[in-house]
């Protein structure tokens, strides 16, 4: 299910909103592009992301404003 999320850059100078489907893997909407690795969310294991519990997801250009 797509939902609108609001965010900003690290310093807060730039704000944005995007449509993302952050549901668990078995409950996500069908991706627009089959077989593309960035159609779902994933967790990075670098020290900064691990410390801040950062979870990545990619928004396609039409869903990003």
mmCIF file of the N, C-alpha and C atoms, coordinates in Angstrom:
data_MODEL
# 
_entry.id   MODEL 
# 
loop_
_atom_site.group_PDB 
_atom_site.id 
_atom_site.type_symbol 
_atom_site.label_atom_id 
_atom_site.label_alt_id 
_atom_site.label_comp_id 
_atom_site.label_asym_id 
_atom_site.label_entity_id 
_atom_site.label_seq_id 
_atom_site.pdbx_PDB_ins_code 
_atom_site.Cartn_x 
_atom_site.Cartn_y 
_atom_site.Cartn_z 
_atom_site.occupancy 
_atom_site.B_iso_or_equiv 
_atom_site.pdbx_formal_charge 
_atom_site.auth_seq_id 
_atom_site.auth_comp_id 
_atom_site.auth_asym_id 
_atom_site.auth_atom_id 
_atom_site.pdbx_PDB_model_num 
ATOM 1   N N  . UNK A 1 1  ? 0.841  -1.175  0.000   1.00 0.00 ? 1  UNK A N  1 
ATOM 2   C CA . UNK A 1 1  ? 0.000  0.000   0.000   1.00 0.00 ? 1  UNK A CA 1 
ATOM 3   C C  . UNK A 1 1  ? 0.886  1.239   0.000   1.00 0.00 ? 1  UNK A C  1 
ATOM 4   N N  . UNK A 1 2  ? 0.693  2.111   -0.952  1.00 0.00 ? 2  UNK A N  1 
ATOM 5   C CA . UNK A 1 2  ? 1.477  3.337   -1.030  1.00 0.00 ? 2  UNK A CA 1 
ATOM 6   C C  . UNK A 1 2  ? 0.987  4.355   -0.011  1.00 0.00 ? 2  UNK A C  1 
ATOM 7   N N  . UNK A 1 3  ? 1.920  4.986   0.670   1.00 0.00 ? 3  UNK A N  1 
ATOM 8   C CA . UNK A 1 3  ? 1.617  6.053   1.616   1.00 0.00 ? 3  UNK A CA 1 
ATOM 9   C C  . UNK A 1 3  ? 2.553  7.220   1.325   1.00 0.00 ? 3  UNK A C  1 
ATOM 10  N N  . UNK A 1 4  ? 2.140  8.429   1.682   1.00 0.00 ? 4  UNK A N  1 
ATOM 11  C CA . UNK A 1 4  ? 2.981  9.607   1.506   1.00 0.00 ? 4  UNK A CA 1 
ATOM 12  C C  . UNK A 1 4  ? 3.823  9.808   2.757   1.00 0.00 ? 4  UNK A C  1 
ATOM 13  N N  . UNK A 1 5  ? 5.133  9.940   2.557   1.00 0.00 ? 5  UNK A N  1 
ATOM 14  C CA . UNK A 1 5  ? 6.073  10.168  3.643   1.00 0.00 ? 5  UNK A CA 1 
ATOM 15  C C  . UNK A 1 5  ? 6.771  11.498  3.413   1.00 0.00 ? 5  UNK A C  1 
ATOM 16  N N  . UNK A 1 6  ? 7.058  12.208  4.491   1.00 0.00 ? 6  UNK A N  1 
ATOM 17  C CA . UNK A 1 6  ? 7.748  13.495  4.433   1.00 0.00 ? 6  UNK A CA 1 
ATOM 18  C C  . UNK A 1 6  ? 9.136  13.317  5.032   1.00 0.00 ? 6  UNK A C  1 
ATOM 19  N N  . UNK A 1 7  ? 10.113 14.021  4.462   1.00 0.00 ? 7  UNK A N  1 
ATOM 20  C CA . UNK A 1 7  ? 11.474 13.906  4.962   1.00 0.00 ? 7  UNK A CA 1 
ATOM 21  C C  . UNK A 1 7  ? 12.278 15.142  4.646   1.00 0.00 ? 7  UNK A C  1 
ATOM 22  N N  . UNK A 1 8  ? 13.553 15.093  5.008   1.00 0.00 ? 8  UNK A N  1 
ATOM 23  C CA . UNK A 1 8  ? 14.460 16.208  4.732   1.00 0.00 ? 8  UNK A CA 1 
ATOM 24  C C  . UNK A 1 8  ? 15.883 15.687  4.654   1.00 0.00 ? 8  UNK A C  1 
ATOM 25  N N  . UNK A 1 9  ? 16.772 16.552  4.176   1.00 0.00 ? 9  UNK A N  1 
ATOM 26  C CA . UNK A 1 9  ? 18.179 16.194  4.164   1.00 0.00 ? 9  UNK A CA 1 
ATOM 27  C C  . UNK A 1 9  ? 18.702 16.205  5.611   1.00 0.00 ? 9  UNK A C  1 
ATOM 28  N N  . UNK A 1 10 ? 19.934 15.789  5.780   1.00 0.00 ? 10 UNK A N  1 
ATOM 29  C CA . UNK A 1 10 ? 20.511 15.658  7.126   1.00 0.00 ? 10 UNK A CA 1 
ATOM 30  C C  . UNK A 1 10 ? 20.471 16.972  7.914   1.00 0.00 ? 10 UNK A C  1 
ATOM 31  N N  . UNK A 1 11 ? 20.754 18.102  7.251   1.00 0.00 ? 11 UNK A N  1 
ATOM 32  C CA . UNK A 1 11 ? 20.783 19.393  7.958   1.00 0.00 ? 11 UNK A CA 1 
ATOM 33  C C  . UNK A 1 11 ? 19.417 20.066  8.013   1.00 0.00 ? 11 UNK A C  1 
ATOM 34  N N  . UNK A 1 12 ? 18.437 19.569  7.258   1.00 0.00 ? 12 UNK A N  1 
ATOM 35  C CA . UNK A 1 12 ? 17.092 20.135  7.299   1.00 0.00 ? 12 UNK A CA 1 
ATOM 36  C C  . UNK A 1 12 ? 16.849 21.268  6.323   1.00 0.00 ? 12 UNK A C  1 
ATOM 37  N N  . UNK A 1 13 ? 17.810 21.574  5.457   1.00 0.00 ? 13 UNK A N  1 
ATOM 38  C CA . UNK A 1 13 ? 17.660 22.679  4.507   1.00 0.00 ? 13 UNK A CA 1 
ATOM 39  C C  . UNK A 1 13 ? 16.703 22.333  3.359   1.00 0.00 ? 13 UNK A C  1 
ATOM 40  N N  . UNK A 1 14 ? 16.593 21.058  3.013   1.00 0.00 ? 14 UNK A N  1 
ATOM 41  C CA . UNK A 1 14 ? 15.739 20.621  1.911   1.00 0.00 ? 14 UNK A CA 1 
ATOM 42  C C  . UNK A 1 14 ? 14.679 19.667  2.458   1.00 0.00 ? 14 UNK A C  1 
ATOM 43  N N  . UNK A 1 15 ? 13.420 19.924  2.110   1.00 0.00 ? 15 UNK A N  1 
ATOM 44  C CA . UNK A 1 15 ? 12.316 19.069  2.536   1.00 0.00 ? 15 UNK A CA 1 
ATOM 45  C C  . UNK A 1 15 ? 11.691 18.422  1.312   1.00 0.00 ? 15 UNK A C  1 
ATOM 46  N N  . UNK A 1 16 ? 11.129 17.222  1.478   1.00 0.00 ? 16 UNK A N  1 
ATOM 47  C CA . UNK A 1 16 ? 10.527 16.505  0.361   1.00 0.00 ? 16 UNK A CA 1 
ATOM 48  C C  . UNK A 1 16 ? 9.405  15.612  0.858   1.00 0.00 ? 16 UNK A C  1 
ATOM 49  N N  . UNK A 1 17 ? 8.633  15.098  -0.093  1.00 0.00 ? 17 UNK A N  1 
ATOM 50  C CA . UNK A 1 17 ? 7.640  14.073  0.211   1.00 0.00 ? 17 UNK A CA 1 
ATOM 51  C C  . UNK A 1 17 ? 7.665  13.072  -0.927  1.00 0.00 ? 17 UNK A C  1 
ATOM 52  N N  . UNK A 1 18 ? 7.335  11.826  -0.612  1.00 0.00 ? 18 UNK A N  1 
ATOM 53  C CA . UNK A 1 18 ? 7.321  10.790  -1.639  1.00 0.00 ? 18 UNK A CA 1 
ATOM 54  C C  . UNK A 1 18 ? 6.318  9.707   -1.278  1.00 0.00 ? 18 UNK A C  1 
ATOM 55  N N  . UNK A 1 19 ? 5.910  8.980   -2.295  1.00 0.00 ? 19 UNK A N  1 
ATOM 56  C CA . UNK A 1 19 ? 4.982  7.869   -2.143  1.00 0.00 ? 19 UNK A CA 1 
ATOM 57  C C  . UNK A 1 19 ? 5.801  6.585   -2.079  1.00 0.00 ? 19 UNK A C  1 
ATOM 58  N N  . UNK A 1 20 ? 5.722  5.852   -0.966  1.00 0.00 ? 20 UNK A N  1 
ATOM 59  C CA . UNK A 1 20 ? 6.468  4.622   -0.785  1.00 0.00 ? 20 UNK A CA 1 
ATOM 60  C C  . UNK A 1 20 ? 5.565  3.531   -0.229  1.00 0.00 ? 20 UNK A C  1 
ATOM 61  N N  . UNK A 1 21 ? 5.936  2.301   -0.525  1.00 0.00 ? 21 UNK A N  1 
ATOM 62  C CA . UNK A 1 21 ? 5.262  1.142   0.042   1.00 0.00 ? 21 UNK A CA 1 
ATOM 63  C C  . UNK A 1 21 ? 6.244  0.484   0.997   1.00 0.00 ? 21 UNK A C  1 
ATOM 64  N N  . UNK A 1 22 ? 6.097  0.700   2.298   1.00 0.00 ? 22 UNK A N  1 
ATOM 65  C CA . UNK A 1 22 ? 7.009  0.168   3.301   1.00 0.00 ? 22 UNK A CA 1 
ATOM 66  C C  . UNK A 1 22 ? 6.438  -1.046  4.024   1.00 0.00 ? 22 UNK A C  1 
ATOM 67  N N  . UNK A 1 23 ? 5.447  -1.667  3.442   1.00 0.00 ? 23 UNK A N  1 
ATOM 68  C CA . UNK A 1 23 ? 4.848  -2.857  4.047   1.00 0.00 ? 23 UNK A CA 1 
ATOM 69  C C  . UNK A 1 23 ? 5.860  -4.001  4.057   1.00 0.00 ? 23 UNK A C  1 
ATOM 70  N N  . UNK A 1 24 ? 5.679  -4.988  4.933   1.00 0.00 ? 24 UNK A N  1 
ATOM 71  C CA . UNK A 1 24 ? 6.568  -6.149  4.924   1.00 0.00 ? 24 UNK A CA 1 
ATOM 72  C C  . UNK A 1 24 ? 6.552  -6.832  3.560   1.00 0.00 ? 24 UNK A C  1 
ATOM 73  N N  . UNK A 1 25 ? 7.612  -7.580  3.263   1.00 0.00 ? 25 UNK A N  1 
ATOM 74  C CA . UNK A 1 25 ? 7.818  -8.166  1.931   1.00 0.00 ? 25 UNK A CA 1 
ATOM 75  C C  . UNK A 1 25 ? 6.593  -8.899  1.386   1.00 0.00 ? 25 UNK A C  1 
ATOM 76  N N  . UNK A 1 26 ? 5.908  -9.672  2.171   1.00 0.00 ? 26 UNK A N  1 
ATOM 77  C CA . UNK A 1 26 ? 4.762  -10.437 1.684   1.00 0.00 ? 26 UNK A CA 1 
ATOM 78  C C  . UNK A 1 26 ? 3.505  -9.613  1.464   1.00 0.00 ? 26 UNK A C  1 
ATOM 79  N N  . UNK A 1 27 ? 3.501  -8.364  1.907   1.00 0.00 ? 27 UNK A N  1 
ATOM 80  C CA . UNK A 1 27 ? 2.304  -7.529  1.838   1.00 0.00 ? 27 UNK A CA 1 
ATOM 81  C C  . UNK A 1 27 ? 2.473  -6.322  0.924   1.00 0.00 ? 27 UNK A C  1 
ATOM 82  N N  . UNK A 1 28 ? 3.606  -6.195  0.243   1.00 0.00 ? 28 UNK A N  1 
ATOM 83  C CA . UNK A 1 28 ? 3.854  -5.037  -0.622  1.00 0.00 ? 28 UNK A CA 1 
ATOM 84  C C  . UNK A 1 28 ? 3.040  -5.102  -1.899  1.00 0.00 ? 28 UNK A C  1 
ATOM 85  N N  . UNK A 1 29 ? 2.800  -3.929  -2.471  1.00 0.00 ? 29 UNK A N  1 
ATOM 86  C CA . UNK A 1 29 ? 2.166  -3.843  -3.781  1.00 0.00 ? 29 UNK A CA 1 
ATOM 87  C C  . UNK A 1 29 ? 3.112  -4.418  -4.824  1.00 0.00 ? 29 UNK A C  1 
ATOM 88  N N  . UNK A 1 30 ? 2.576  -4.789  -5.977  1.00 0.00 ? 30 UNK A N  1 
ATOM 89  C CA . UNK A 1 30 ? 3.418  -5.294  -7.054  1.00 0.00 ? 30 UNK A CA 1 
ATOM 90  C C  . UNK A 1 30 ? 4.323  -4.156  -7.537  1.00 0.00 ? 30 UNK A C  1 
ATOM 91  N N  . UNK A 1 31 ? 5.643  -4.393  -7.658  1.00 0.00 ? 31 UNK A N  1 
ATOM 92  C CA . UNK A 1 31 ? 6.548  -3.335  -8.106  1.00 0.00 ? 31 UNK A CA 1 
ATOM 93  C C  . UNK A 1 31 ? 6.308  -2.961  -9.559  1.00 0.00 ? 31 UNK A C  1 
ATOM 94  N N  . UNK A 1 32 ? 6.603  -1.698  -9.899  1.00 0.00 ? 32 UNK A N  1 
ATOM 95  C CA . UNK A 1 32 ? 6.448  -1.244  -11.280 1.00 0.00 ? 32 UNK A CA 1 
ATOM 96  C C  . UNK A 1 32 ? 7.395  -1.971  -12.220 1.00 0.00 ? 32 UNK A C  1 
ATOM 97  N N  . UNK A 1 33 ? 8.602  -2.252  -11.744 1.00 0.00 ? 33 UNK A N  1 
ATOM 98  C CA . UNK A 1 33 ? 9.620  -2.916  -12.555 1.00 0.00 ? 33 UNK A CA 1 
ATOM 99  C C  . UNK A 1 33 ? 9.982  -4.249  -11.918 1.00 0.00 ? 33 UNK A C  1 
ATOM 100 N N  . UNK A 1 34 ? 9.644  -5.337  -12.564 1.00 0.00 ? 34 UNK A N  1 
ATOM 101 C CA . UNK A 1 34 ? 9.965  -6.667  -12.032 1.00 0.00 ? 34 UNK A CA 1 
ATOM 102 C C  . UNK A 1 34 ? 11.462 -6.924  -12.098 1.00 0.00 ? 34 UNK A C  1 
ATOM 103 N N  . UNK A 1 35 ? 11.999 -7.571  -11.073 1.00 0.00 ? 35 UNK A N  1 
ATOM 104 C CA . UNK A 1 35 ? 13.386 -7.982  -11.073 1.00 0.00 ? 35 UNK A CA 1 
ATOM 105 C C  . UNK A 1 35 ? 14.401 -6.901  -10.796 1.00 0.00 ? 35 UNK A C  1 
ATOM 106 N N  . UNK A 1 36 ? 13.974 -5.705  -10.427 1.00 0.00 ? 36 UNK A N  1 
ATOM 107 C CA . UNK A 1 36 ? 14.915 -4.623  -10.123 1.00 0.00 ? 36 UNK A CA 1 
ATOM 108 C C  . UNK A 1 36 ? 15.164 -4.628  -8.620  1.00 0.00 ? 36 UNK A C  1 
ATOM 109 N N  . UNK A 1 37 ? 16.425 -4.645  -8.211  1.00 0.00 ? 37 UNK A N  1 
ATOM 110 C CA . UNK A 1 37 ? 16.774 -4.816  -6.795  1.00 0.00 ? 37 UNK A CA 1 
ATOM 111 C C  . UNK A 1 37 ? 16.265 -3.695  -5.903  1.00 0.00 ? 37 UNK A C  1 
ATOM 112 N N  . UNK A 1 38 ? 16.107 -2.486  -6.419  1.00 0.00 ? 38 UNK A N  1 
ATOM 113 C CA . UNK A 1 38 ? 15.720 -1.378  -5.544  1.00 0.00 ? 38 UNK A CA 1 
ATOM 114 C C  . UNK A 1 38 ? 14.219 -1.159  -5.469  1.00 0.00 ? 38 UNK A C  1 
ATOM 115 N N  . UNK A 1 39 ? 13.429 -2.145  -5.844  1.00 0.00 ? 39 UNK A N  1 
ATOM 116 C CA . UNK A 1 39 ? 11.975 -1.991  -5.738  1.00 0.00 ? 39 UNK A CA 1 
ATOM 117 C C  . UNK A 1 39 ? 11.471 -2.302  -4.333  1.00 0.00 ? 39 UNK A C  1 
ATOM 118 N N  . UNK A 1 40 ? 12.370 -2.663  -3.421  1.00 0.00 ? 40 UNK A N  1 
ATOM 119 C CA . UNK A 1 40 ? 11.960 -2.896  -2.037  1.00 0.00 ? 40 UNK A CA 1 
ATOM 120 C C  . UNK A 1 40 ? 12.942 -2.206  -1.095  1.00 0.00 ? 40 UNK A C  1 
ATOM 121 N N  . UNK A 1 41 ? 12.611 -2.164  0.161   1.00 0.00 ? 41 UNK A N  1 
ATOM 122 C CA . UNK A 1 41 ? 13.484 -1.511  1.136   1.00 0.00 ? 41 UNK A CA 1 
ATOM 123 C C  . UNK A 1 41 ? 14.564 -2.486  1.601   1.00 0.00 ? 41 UNK A C  1 
ATOM 124 N N  . UNK A 1 42 ? 15.653 -1.941  2.110   1.00 0.00 ? 42 UNK A N  1 
ATOM 125 C CA . UNK A 1 42 ? 16.710 -2.783  2.649   1.00 0.00 ? 42 UNK A CA 1 
ATOM 126 C C  . UNK A 1 42 ? 17.511 -2.012  3.684   1.00 0.00 ? 42 UNK A C  1 
ATOM 127 N N  . UNK A 1 43 ? 18.238 -2.740  4.497   1.00 0.00 ? 43 UNK A N  1 
ATOM 128 C CA . UNK A 1 43 ? 19.009 -2.140  5.579   1.00 0.00 ? 43 UNK A CA 1 
ATOM 129 C C  . UNK A 1 43 ? 20.501 -2.212  5.238   1.00 0.00 ? 43 UNK A C  1 
ATOM 130 N N  . UNK A 1 44 ? 21.194 -1.103  5.408   1.00 0.00 ? 44 UNK A N  1 
ATOM 131 C CA . UNK A 1 44 ? 22.637 -1.030  5.175   1.00 0.00 ? 44 UNK A CA 1 
ATOM 132 C C  . UNK A 1 44 ? 23.358 -1.434  6.461   1.00 0.00 ? 44 UNK A C  1 
ATOM 133 N N  . UNK A 1 45 ? 24.557 -1.992  6.339   1.00 0.00 ? 45 UNK A N  1 
ATOM 134 C CA . UNK A 1 45 ? 25.282 -2.408  7.538   1.00 0.00 ? 45 UNK A CA 1 
ATOM 135 C C  . UNK A 1 45 ? 26.530 -1.562  7.810   1.00 0.00 ? 45 UNK A C  1 
ATOM 136 N N  . UNK A 1 46 ? 26.636 -0.362  7.178   1.00 0.00 ? 46 UNK A N  1 
ATOM 137 C CA . UNK A 1 46 ? 27.783 0.493   7.480   1.00 0.00 ? 46 UNK A CA 1 
ATOM 138 C C  . UNK A 1 46 ? 27.630 1.054   8.905   1.00 0.00 ? 46 UNK A C  1 
ATOM 139 N N  . UNK A 1 47 ? 28.703 1.590   9.457   1.00 0.00 ? 47 UNK A N  1 
ATOM 140 C CA . UNK A 1 47 ? 28.673 2.029   10.853  1.00 0.00 ? 47 UNK A CA 1 
ATOM 141 C C  . UNK A 1 47 ? 27.681 3.168   11.091  1.00 0.00 ? 47 UNK A C  1 
ATOM 142 N N  . UNK A 1 48 ? 27.577 4.129   10.166  1.00 0.00 ? 48 UNK A N  1 
ATOM 143 C CA . UNK A 1 48 ? 26.651 5.256   10.362  1.00 0.00 ? 48 UNK A CA 1 
ATOM 144 C C  . UNK A 1 48 ? 25.201 4.773   10.309  1.00 0.00 ? 48 UNK A C  1 
ATOM 145 N N  . UNK A 1 49 ? 24.864 3.974   9.291   1.00 0.00 ? 49 UNK A N  1 
ATOM 146 C CA . UNK A 1 49 ? 23.489 3.479   9.152   1.00 0.00 ? 49 UNK A CA 1 
ATOM 147 C C  . UNK A 1 49 ? 23.107 2.560   10.307  1.00 0.00 ? 49 UNK A C  1 
ATOM 148 N N  . UNK A 1 50 ? 24.027 1.719   10.747  1.00 0.00 ? 50 UNK A N  1 
ATOM 149 C CA . UNK A 1 50 ? 23.742 0.824   11.863  1.00 0.00 ? 50 UNK A CA 1 
ATOM 150 C C  . UNK A 1 50 ? 23.501 1.616   13.146  1.00 0.00 ? 50 UNK A C  1 
ATOM 151 N N  . UNK A 1 51 ? 24.286 2.663   13.353  1.00 0.00 ? 51 UNK A N  1 
ATOM 152 C CA . UNK A 1 51 ? 24.144 3.469   14.566  1.00 0.00 ? 51 UNK A CA 1 
ATOM 153 C C  . UNK A 1 51 ? 22.816 4.226   14.588  1.00 0.00 ? 51 UNK A C  1 
ATOM 154 N N  . UNK A 1 52 ? 22.365 4.721   13.440  1.00 0.00 ? 52 UNK A N  1 
ATOM 155 C CA . UNK A 1 52 ? 21.131 5.509   13.376  1.00 0.00 ? 52 UNK A CA 1 
ATOM 156 C C  . UNK A 1 52 ? 19.913 4.671   13.000  1.00 0.00 ? 52 UNK A C  1 
ATOM 157 N N  . UNK A 1 53 ? 20.114 3.346   12.798  1.00 0.00 ? 53 UNK A N  1 
ATOM 158 C CA . UNK A 1 53 ? 19.035 2.430   12.420  1.00 0.00 ? 53 UNK A CA 1 
ATOM 159 C C  . UNK A 1 53 ? 18.380 2.852   11.111  1.00 0.00 ? 53 UNK A C  1 
ATOM 160 N N  . UNK A 1 54 ? 19.195 3.303   10.166  1.00 0.00 ? 54 UNK A N  1 
ATOM 161 C CA . UNK A 1 54 ? 18.730 3.801   8.868   1.00 0.00 ? 54 UNK A CA 1 
ATOM 162 C C  . UNK A 1 54 ? 18.252 2.653   7.986   1.00 0.00 ? 54 UNK A C  1 
ATOM 163 N N  . UNK A 1 55 ? 17.080 2.780   7.397   1.00 0.00 ? 55 UNK A N  1 
ATOM 164 C CA . UNK A 1 55 ? 16.507 1.760   6.519   1.00 0.00 ? 55 UNK A CA 1 
ATOM 165 C C  . UNK A 1 55 ? 16.214 2.437   5.193   1.00 0.00 ? 55 UNK A C  1 
ATOM 166 N N  . UNK A 1 56 ? 16.778 1.932   4.099   1.00 0.00 ? 56 UNK A N  1 
ATOM 167 C CA . UNK A 1 56 ? 16.684 2.605   2.795   1.00 0.00 ? 56 UNK A CA 1 
ATOM 168 C C  . UNK A 1 56 ? 15.525 2.087   1.960   1.00 0.00 ? 56 UNK A C  1 
ATOM 169 N N  . UNK A 1 57 ? 14.974 3.009   1.186   1.00 0.00 ? 57 UNK A N  1 
ATOM 170 C CA . UNK A 1 57 ? 13.958 2.697   0.200   1.00 0.00 ? 57 UNK A CA 1 
ATOM 171 C C  . UNK A 1 57 ? 14.120 3.707   -0.918  1.00 0.00 ? 57 UNK A C  1 
ATOM 172 N N  . UNK A 1 58 ? 13.860 3.313   -2.150  1.00 0.00 ? 58 UNK A N  1 
ATOM 173 C CA . UNK A 1 58 ? 14.038 4.193   -3.290  1.00 0.00 ? 58 UNK A CA 1 
ATOM 174 C C  . UNK A 1 58 ? 12.688 4.602   -3.856  1.00 0.00 ? 58 UNK A C  1 
ATOM 175 N N  . UNK A 1 59 ? 12.547 5.889   -4.167  1.00 0.00 ? 59 UNK A N  1 
ATOM 176 C CA . UNK A 1 59 ? 11.321 6.412   -4.759  1.00 0.00 ? 59 UNK A CA 1 
ATOM 177 C C  . UNK A 1 59 ? 11.565 6.694   -6.240  1.00 0.00 ? 59 UNK A C  1 
ATOM 178 N N  . UNK A 1 60 ? 10.685 6.234   -7.081  1.00 0.00 ? 60 UNK A N  1 
ATOM 179 C CA . UNK A 1 60 ? 10.794 6.528   -8.514  1.00 0.00 ? 60 UNK A CA 1 
ATOM 180 C C  . UNK A 1 60 ? 10.447 7.993   -8.727  1.00 0.00 ? 60 UNK A C  1 
ATOM 181 N N  . UNK A 1 61 ? 10.998 8.654   -9.748  1.00 0.00 ? 61 UNK A N  1 
ATOM 182 C CA . UNK A 1 61 ? 10.781 10.093  -9.952  1.00 0.00 ? 61 UNK A CA 1 
ATOM 183 C C  . UNK A 1 61 ? 9.330  10.551  -9.924  1.00 0.00 ? 61 UNK A C  1 
ATOM 184 N N  . UNK A 1 62 ? 8.362  9.831   -10.524 1.00 0.00 ? 62 UNK A N  1 
ATOM 185 C CA . UNK A 1 62 ? 6.977  10.321  -10.454 1.00 0.00 ? 62 UNK A CA 1 
ATOM 186 C C  . UNK A 1 62 ? 6.388  10.350  -9.039  1.00 0.00 ? 62 UNK A C  1 
ATOM 187 N N  . UNK A 1 63 ? 6.970  9.574   -8.112  1.00 0.00 ? 63 UNK A N  1 
ATOM 188 C CA . UNK A 1 63 ? 6.448  9.501   -6.742  1.00 0.00 ? 63 UNK A CA 1 
ATOM 189 C C  . UNK A 1 63 ? 7.165  10.449  -5.790  1.00 0.00 ? 63 UNK A C  1 
ATOM 190 N N  . UNK A 1 64 ? 8.108  11.235  -6.298  1.00 0.00 ? 64 UNK A N  1 
ATOM 191 C CA . UNK A 1 64 ? 8.935  12.103  -5.463  1.00 0.00 ? 64 UNK A CA 1 
ATOM 192 C C  . UNK A 1 64 ? 8.675  13.562  -5.778  1.00 0.00 ? 64 UNK A C  1 
ATOM 193 N N  . UNK A 1 65 ? 8.429  14.379  -4.758  1.00 0.00 ? 65 UNK A N  1 
ATOM 194 C CA . UNK A 1 65 ? 8.174  15.812  -4.972  1.00 0.00 ? 65 UNK A CA 1 
ATOM 195 C C  . UNK A 1 65 ? 8.886  16.643  -3.943  1.00 0.00 ? 65 UNK A C  1 
# 
